[in-house]
Amino acid sequence: MEIQLSNNFWLSEFLHSQTAQRHPDIAAHQFAPPDAIVTNLRYLCENSIQPLRTLLNVPMRISSGYRCEALNQAIGGSNKSQHIQGEAADIVMSDRIIQDPDLGREKTVIENMCYERVGKYFRNDVNANFYLFAAACLFLDELDIDQLIHEYGNQGQPAWIHISASQRRNNRQILLLPDKITLTLEEAILLGC
């Protein structure tokens, strides 16, 4: 039975793994998470990801969510990763926010809020993932986000966005990887300007 975590997100989205599918010993743990993991994933969705999905009105794909310890080890993940606890997701946003004229309002609101904050508009080459990153930065104080990470890709063109949330901590930390740089809100927004 499929479990709905929030209005737009389902448990299966946070469990999928090609590595686990190829290894039955990993799959047994990955695709049957304990109740505590499901609770953490629901918290992550309700308090961080769903509010951003609702604000931006654009589909998002979870490229990596929960990772059982065996999966995390198999892919070379950190043994301190919040993915192991079901407290993190790597997200790729649909390009619709850039391409679809019906979403011009959502795009413009984010651009204007960023302009008000840093006095510069986005470059023309920022990608859809950067709109997610910028929105999360702007609403960092209203959301429960432990870490927000602009991961890989070029500045203003992240390959994906990592968002973590935890009932145990709320650092509101903004990072740039692979450089492992901690950013202020303004520095984060300027990555796309």
Buried (B, 14 or more C-beta within 10 A) or exposed (E): EEEEBBEBBBBEBBBBBEBBEEBEEBBEBBBEBEEEBBBBBBBBBBBBBBBBBEBBBBEBEBBBBBBBBBBBEBBEBEEEBBBBBBBBBBBBBBEBBBEBEEBEEBBEBBBEBBBEBBEEEBEEEBBBBBBBBBBBBBBBEEBBBBBBBBBEBEBBBBBBBBBBBBEEBBEBBBBBBEEEEEBEBEBBBBBBB
